[in-house]
Amino acid sequence: MSKSNDLESKDSKDSKNDSTKTEDKKTTEKNDANSDDTAAKKPSTVAKKASKTKPVAGQHRVAILGGNRIPFARSNGAYADASNIDMLTAALNGLIERYNLQDEKVGEVVAGAVMKLSRDINLTREAAFNTALDPHTPTYDIAQACGTGLQATFASANKIALGIIDSAITGGVDTTSDAPIAIGDGLRKVIIKLGAAKNNKQRLQALLSLNPTDLIDSPQNGEPRTGLSMGDHQAITALEWNISREDQDKLAFNSHKNLARAYDDGFFDDLITPYKGLTRDDNLRPDSTLEKLGTLKPVFGKHNANPTMTAANSTPLTDGASCLLLGNDDWAEAHGLKPLAYIVHQETAAVDFIGKSGNKEGLLMAPAYAVPRMLERAGLSLQDFDFYEIHEAFASQVLSTLSAWEDETFCQERLGLDAPLGSIDRDKLNVNGSSLAAGHPFAATGGRILATAAKLLDQKGAGRALISICAAGGQGVTCILEK
């Protein structure tokens, strides 16, 4: 792997390093982020498999009680004429009908979108008004790129845990078919000058200052700091971690195969509301084969030495919406609802992908840092999970993250651990498909993944699920569910 990646700064802290073979305790030293002379104990790498997490005294458990989404659609397809408000309304209405929430005043409704038009300034409030919820239910918008759906859930979950509210609906929506194309900054300034002009001469001068290239301002498919698209950033990371084309195509193939099976098994029957003629995600290709995937040409990193990222092992532009119903145990019991799973830990991380602090880290590698911090706080190892739901922004992103956790150098130098986190059981990864098959309407992905993981745990009857989502801007959002 490349040595150009950034060391994430960490506060020195004490922790125990448990061994599965002995109960002996050992301590190791690591350098403090601000001084090579400051020593402290390293965080543990293999923790005891803890019992079910209990809430802090005085806090409430936060249950996922249900979820709903509309089928995800490829951009400029079935939802070409649908707005963010239209789609979020449809997802909310399906949830409200399924759980008999008509005229209910829940604690709050929190959702958001990444691609937002000016008319969506009060997106969640307007969508909630379109439903049968009590109009006195407070709402607000939130955004953190692809992590929006998870962060919306965290915002309400934290209030439920503290007893501020007893219930909430959270979610997200996005459309690239109805992208926000605004007037260009040059034209905007001309219009302002025209409004301030005192006479025809000043008006003419304002008009003559207009450059035709400044008429519109279209959304840019790239990071503002680098100009590179997310895919081209990930292509660099794929090279650094030596992720093969074959492994990427296999992960994409499994995503389609698993999602198709889950639909056929009826897994999504109580998680999806049909919309505009769709009953399934229209990016799903049940007939995909490794041979077909292998014929596609790379679309990202085409100028790299060995481009491997294709349209099939990368997520397409997608439209859709999703939402979740959260509540504490008392609220759930009062409404006759059974908790599917509980949100017990969360962690958000960011990496320096522009080199502001010296070296650079891969744009989408933040989950590789967030998860070990969360595991340490939870007293768990990477292997202590029944399901791993890792957002498939790109197949190579998932594989890069898994490789990092297995890599001794990365775990020691960047995570400050004394041994690798290790590998996961791939049979537990995205068992009912994920973003490569379903698609990725940015803010809606968190709700889809959380609802899927919660239902998987409910069907199993007990266990844990690890959730991980990478996001633009070099960020990562993760959490743990338990049943």
C-alpha positions in Angstrom: 0.0 0.0 0.0 1.1 3.6 -0.5 3.0 5.3 2.3 1.4 8.7 1.3 -1.6 8.2 3.5 -2.0 10.4 6.5 -1.5 9.4 10.1 -4.7 10.1 12.0 -4.0 12.1 15.1 -5.2 10.4 18.3 -5.4 11.5 22.0 -3.3 9.3 24.2 -5.5 7.0 26.3 -5.4 3.8 28.4 -7.1 0.6 27.4 -6.7 -3.2 28.0 -5.4 -5.6 25.4 -7.3 -8.9 26.0 -6.1 -12.1 24.6 -8.3 -15.1 23.8 -5.6 -17.5 25.1 -4.6 -15.7 28.4 -6.0 -13.3 30.8 -2.7 -11.5 31.2 -2.7 -7.8 30.7 0.0 -6.0 28.8 0.6 -2.4 28.0 2.3 -0.9 25.0 3.4 2.6 24.2 2.6 5.0 21.4 3.6 8.5 20.5 1.3 11.3 21.4 -0.1 13.3 18.4 1.7 16.4 19.6 5.0 15.1 21.0 7.2 12.1 20.2 8.3 12.1 23.8 4.8 11.5 25.3 4.0 7.9 25.9 0.7 6.2 26.5 -0.9 2.8 26.2 -2.2 1.6 22.9 -5.9 1.0 22.3 -6.9 -2.7 22.4 -7.1 -4.6 19.2 -8.9 -7.7 20.3 -11.4 -7.1 23.0 -13.5 -9.5 25.0 -16.8 -10.4 23.3 -18.9 -8.2 25.6 -22.4 -8.9 26.7 -25.3 -7.0 25.2 -24.7 -3.3 25.6 -26.7 -1.6 28.3 -27.7 2.0 28.3 -26.0 4.4 30.6 -28.0 4.9 33.8 -30.9 7.3 33.2 -30.7 6.8 29.4 -33.3 5.0 27.2 -32.6 2.3 24.7 -33.2 3.4 21.2 -35.1 0.9 19.1 -35.6 0.7 15.3 -39.3 -0.2 15.1 -39.6 -0.3 11.3 -38.5 1.2 8.0 -39.8 2.0 4.6 -38.6 3.2 1.3 -39.6 3.5 -2.3 -37.8 1.4 -4.9 -34.7 3.1 -6.1 -34.6 4.2 -9.7 -31.8 5.0 -12.1 -31.4 8.6 -12.8 -33.6 10.1 -15.5 -35.8 7.0 -15.5 -39.0 6.2 -13.6 -38.7 9.1 -11.2 -37.5 11.7 -13.8 -40.6 13.9 -13.0 -40.5 13.4 -9.2 -39.1 15.9 -6.8 -37.3 15.4 -3.5 -40.5 16.4 -1.7 -42.6 14.0 -3.8 -40.3 11.0 -3.1 -39.8 11.7 0.6 -43.6 12.1 1.0 -44.1 8.7 -0.7 -41.7 7.0 1.7 -43.2 8.7 4.8 -46.7 7.9 3.7 -45.8 4.2 3.4 -44.3 4.1 6.9 -47.3 6.0 8.4 -49.8 3.6 6.8 -47.9 0.5 7.8 -47.6 1.5 11.5 -50.9 3.3 11.8 -49.4 6.7 12.7 -52.2 8.8 11.2 -52.7 11.9 13.4 -49.8 10.8 15.6 -47.5 13.5 17.0 -44.1 11.8 17.1 -41.1 13.5 18.7 -39.7 14.8 15.5 -39.1 14.1 11.8 -35.5 14.5 10.6 -34.4 14.0 7.0 -32.3 15.6 4.4 -30.9 15.6 0.8 -27.6 16.1 -0.8 -28.9 17.5 -4.1 -31.2 20.3 -3.0 -33.0 22.9 -5.0 -33.8 26.3 -3.4 -37.4 25.3 -3.2 -36.4 22.4 -0.9 -35.2 24.8 1.9 -37.8 23.3 4.2 -37.8 19.9 2.6 -38.7 17.7 5.6 -41.4 20.0 6.9 -43.1 20.2 3.5 -43.0 16.5 3.1 -44.4 15.9 6.6 -47.2 18.3 5.8 -48.1 16.1 2.9 -48.7 13.1 5.2 -51.3 12.2 7.8 -48.9 13.0 10.7 -50.1 15.5 13.3 -49.0 18.9 11.9 -47.7 19.8 15.3 -44.8 17.3 14.8 -41.5 19.3 14.6 -39.2 18.7 11.7 -35.8 19.8 10.4 -33.3 19.0 7.7 -29.8 17.7 8.0 -27.0 16.9 5.6 -23.6 15.1 5.5 -23.3 13.9 2.0 -23.8 10.1 1.7 -23.9 9.8 5.5 -27.0 12.0 5.7 -29.5 9.2 6.5 -27.4 7.8 9.3 -26.7 11.3 10.8 -30.4 12.1 10.7 -31.0 8.9 12.7 -28.2 9.7 15.2 -29.7 13.1 15.8 -33.0 11.7 16.8 -31.6 8.6 18.5 -29.5 10.8 20.8 -32.6 12.8 21.9 -34.5 9.6 22.6 -31.6 8.2 24.6 -31.6 11.3 26.7 -35.3 11.3 27.2 -35.9 14.6 25.4 -38.3 12.8 22.9 -39.8 9.4 22.9 -40.1 8.7 19.2 -38.9 9.9 15.8 -39.0 9.4 12.0 -35.7 9.8 10.2 -34.6 9.4 6.7 -33.3 10.9 3.5 -34.0 11.5 -0.2 -32.1 12.4 -3.3 -32.6 12.8 -7.0 -30.1 13.5 -9.7 -32.9 13.6 -12.3 -34.1 16.9 -10.8 -30.6 18.3 -10.2 -30.3 21.9 -9.0 -29.2 23.9 -12.0 -29.0 27.6 -10.9 -28.2 30.8 -12.7 -24.4 31.4 -13.0 -22.7 33.7 -10.5 -21.9 36.1 -13.3 -25.5 36.4 -14.3 -26.6 36.7 -10.7 -24.3 39.7 -10.2 -25.6 41.3 -13.4 -29.1 41.0 -12.2 -28.2 42.6 -8.9 -26.5 45.4 -10.8 -29.6 45.9 -12.9 -31.7 46.1 -9.8 -29.5 48.8 -8.4 -29.1 50.8 -11.6 -30.3 54.4 -11.5 -30.5 55.0 -15.2 -30.4 53.4 -18.6 -26.7 54.0 -18.9 -26.0 52.0 -15.8 -28.4 49.2 -16.9 -26.6 49.0 -20.3 -23.2 48.8 -18.5 -24.5 46.0 -16.4 -25.8 44.0 -19.4 -22.6 44.5 -21.3 -20.6 43.0 -18.4 -22.3 39.7 -18.8 -20.2 36.8 -20.0 -22.3 34.1 -21.8 -20.3 31.4 -20.1 -21.7 32.6 -16.8 -25.4 32.0 -17.6 -25.9 28.8 -15.6 -24.3 27.0 -12.7 -24.6 23.2 -13.0 -23.8 20.7 -10.2 -20.2 19.5 -10.4 -19.3 15.8 -10.1 -16.2 16.4 -8.2 -14.7 17.4 -4.9 -14.4 21.2 -4.7 -10.9 21.0 -3.3 -9.5 18.7 -5.9 -11.8 18.8 -8.9 -11.6 15.0 -9.0 -14.8 12.9 -9.0 -15.4 10.5 -6.2 -14.8 7.6 -8.6 -11.5 9.0 -9.7 -10.4 9.5 -6.1 -11.4 5.9 -5.3 -9.5 4.7 -8.4 -6.3 6.1 -6.7 -7.1 4.3 -3.5 -7.8 1.1 -5.4 -4.3 1.3 -6.9 -2.7 2.0 -3.5 -4.4 -1.1 -2.0 -3.8 -3.2 -5.1 -7.5 -4.1 -5.4 -8.0 -6.4 -8.4 -10.7 -6.1 -11.1 -11.7 -9.7 -10.5 -12.4 -9.1 -6.8 -14.4 -6.0 -7.5 -16.6 -7.7 -10.1 -17.2 -10.6 -7.7 -18.4 -8.3 -5.0 -20.7 -6.6 -7.5 -22.0 -9.9 -8.8 -22.8 -11.0 -5.2 -24.6 -7.8 -4.5 -27.0 -8.4 -7.4 -27.4 -12.1 -6.6 -28.1 -11.4 -2.9 -30.6 -8.6 -3.6 -32.5 -10.6 -6.2 -32.7 -13.6 -3.8 -33.9 -11.3 -1.0 -36.7 -9.9 -3.2 -37.7 -13.4 -4.3 -37.8 -14.5 -0.6 -40.1 -11.6 0.2 -37.6 -9.9 2.6 -38.5 -6.4 1.4 -42.3 -6.9 1.3 -42.7 -4.9 4.5 -39.9 -2.5 3.8 -40.9 -1.0 0.4 -43.8 1.0 -0.9 -44.3 0.7 -4.7 -44.0 4.1 -6.4 -44.6 5.2 -10.0 -44.9 1.7 -11.3 -41.8 0.3 -9.7 -42.0 -2.5 -7.1 -38.2 -3.3 -7.2 -35.0 -1.3 -7.6 -34.6 -1.0 -11.3 -30.8 -1.1 -11.2 -31.0 -4.7 -10.0 -29.7 -7.2 -12.6 -30.7 -10.7 -11.5 -29.1 -12.1 -14.7 -25.7 -10.6 -14.1 -22.8 -13.0 -14.6 -19.1 -12.6 -13.9 -18.5 -13.1 -17.6 -20.7 -10.1 -18.5 -19.2 -7.9 -15.9 -15.7 -8.7 -17.1 -16.5 -7.3 -20.6 -17.1 -3.8 -19.4 -14.5 -1.0 -19.8 -13.2 1.1 -16.9 -14.9 4.4 -16.4 -12.8 5.8 -13.5 -9.1 6.2 -13.3 -8.7 5.6 -17.0 -5.4 7.4 -17.0 -4.0 5.2 -14.3 -1.6 2.4 -15.0 -4.2 -0.3 -14.3 -7.8 1.0 -14.4 -10.3 -1.4 -12.8 -13.4 0.5 -11.9 -16.4 0.0 -14.2 -20.0 1.1 -14.4 -20.9 -2.3 -12.9 -18.6 -2.3 -9.9 -19.5 1.4 -9.1 -22.9 2.7 -8.0 -25.0 4.5 -10.6 -26.7 7.9 -10.2 -30.0 7.0 -8.5 -33.2 8.6 -7.3 -35.1 7.4 -4.2 -36.1 8.0 -0.5 -36.1 6.0 2.7 -37.2 6.5 6.3 -37.1 4.8 9.7 -39.4 4.7 12.8 -37.5 5.0 16.1 -38.8 4.9 19.7 -38.0 4.0 23.2 -39.3 0.8 24.8 -42.3 2.6 26.5 -43.4 4.3 23.3 -43.1 1.0 21.3 -45.1 -0.9 23.9 -47.8 1.8 24.0 -48.2 1.5 20.2 -48.0 -2.2 20.1 -44.8 -2.3 18.2 -41.9 -4.8 18.6 -38.3 -3.4 18.5 -36.4 -5.0 15.5 -33.0 -3.9 16.9 -31.4 -1.3 19.1 -28.8 1.4 18.1 -26.1 1.0 20.7 -23.0 2.7 19.4 -22.1 5.3 16.7 -19.0 6.9 15.4 -18.1 9.5 12.7 -14.6 10.1 11.4 -13.0 12.4 8.8 -9.7 12.0 6.9 -7.4 14.6 5.3 -7.6 13.8 1.6 -6.2 17.2 0.5 -3.0 17.0 2.4 -3.7 20.0 4.6 -1.9 18.4 7.5 0.9 17.0 5.5 0.2 13.7 3.9 -3.0 12.5 2.3 -5.5 9.7 3.0 -7.9 8.2 0.5 -11.1 10.2 0.1 -13.4 7.3 1.1 -11.2 5.7 3.8 -12.7 7.4 6.9 -14.8 4.3 7.9 -11.5 2.5 8.3 -10.7 4.9 11.2 -14.2 5.2 12.6 -14.9 1.5 13.1 -11.9 0.7 15.3 -12.6 3.6 17.6 -16.2 2.4 17.9 -15.1 -1.1 18.5 -12.8 -0.1 21.3 -15.5 1.9 23.1 -18.0 -1.0 22.7 -15.4 -3.6 23.9 -15.8 -5.7 20.7 -13.6 -7.1 18.1 -14.2 -6.9 14.3 -15.2 -10.5 14.3 -18.0 -10.1 16.9 -20.8 -9.5 14.4 -23.4 -11.5 12.7 -23.9 -9.1 9.8 -21.7 -6.5 8.1 -23.6 -3.8 6.2 -20.9 -1.8 4.3 -22.2 0.7 1.8 -21.0 -0.3 -1.7 -20.2 3.2 -3.1 -17.7 1.3 -5.2 -16.7 -2.3 -4.8 -13.1 -1.2 -4.5 -14.0 1.1 -1.5 -15.4 -1.9 0.4 -12.4 -4.0 -0.5 -9.9 -1.2 0.4 -11.4 -0.8 3.8 -11.4 -4.5 4.5 -7.8 -4.7 3.3 -6.8 -1.8 5.6 -8.2 -3.6 8.6 -6.2 -6.7 7.7 -3.0 -4.7 7.1 -0.4 -4.7 10.0 1.3 -1.5 8.8 -1.9 0.5 8.4 -3.3 -0.7 11.8 -0.1 0.1 13.6 0.9 3.4 12.0 -2.5 4.9 11.2 -4.7 3.4 13.8 -2.2 3.0 16.6 -3.0 -0.6 17.2 -0.5 -3.3 18.0 -2.0 -5.8 15.6 -4.4 -5.8 12.7 -8.1 -5.8 13.3 -8.3 -8.9 11.1 -10.6 -10.2 8.5 -14.4 -10.7 8.5 -16.5 -13.6 7.4 -17.4 -12.6 3.8 -20.5 -14.7 4.0 -21.9 -12.2 6.5 -21.2 -9.2 4.3 -24.2 -7.5 2.6 -26.1 -10.7 2.7 -29.2 -9.2 1.1 -27.3 -7.1 -1.4 -26.3 -3.4 -1.2 -25.7 -0.3 -3.1 -24.1 -1.8 -6.2 -27.4 -3.6 -6.9 -30.0 -1.4 -5.3 -28.4 2.0 -6.3 -27.4 4.9 -4.2 -29.7 7.9 -3.8 -27.1 9.6 -1.6 -29.1 10.6 1.5 -31.5 7.7 1.2 -28.9 5.0 1.6 -28.6 5.2 5.4 -32.2 4.4 5.9 -32.1 1.5 3.5 -29.1 -0.1 5.2 -30.4 0.5 8.8 -33.8 -1.0 8.0 -32.2 -4.0 6.3 -29.8 -4.7 9.2 -32.5 -4.3 11.8 -34.8 -6.8 10.1 -32.0 -9.3 9.6 -31.3 -9.2 13.4 -35.0 -9.5 14.2 -35.3 -12.6 11.9 -32.2 -14.1 13.6 -33.6 -13.3 17.0 -30.3 -12.0 18.5 -27.0 -10.7 17.4 -25.1 -7.7 16.2 -24.7 -5.8 12.9 -21.9 -3.4 11.9 -23.0 -0.5 9.7 -20.5 1.5 7.7 -21.0 4.3 5.1 -18.3 6.4 3.4 -19.2 10.0 2.4 -17.9 12.8 0.2 -15.5 15.2 1.8 -13.4 12.4 3.3 -15.9 11.4 6.0 -17.3 8.1 7.3 -20.3 7.3 9.4 -20.7 4.0 11.3 -22.8 2.4 14.0 -23.6 -0.9 15.8 -27.1 -2.5 16.1 -27.9 -5.1 18.6 -30.9 -7.4 19.2 
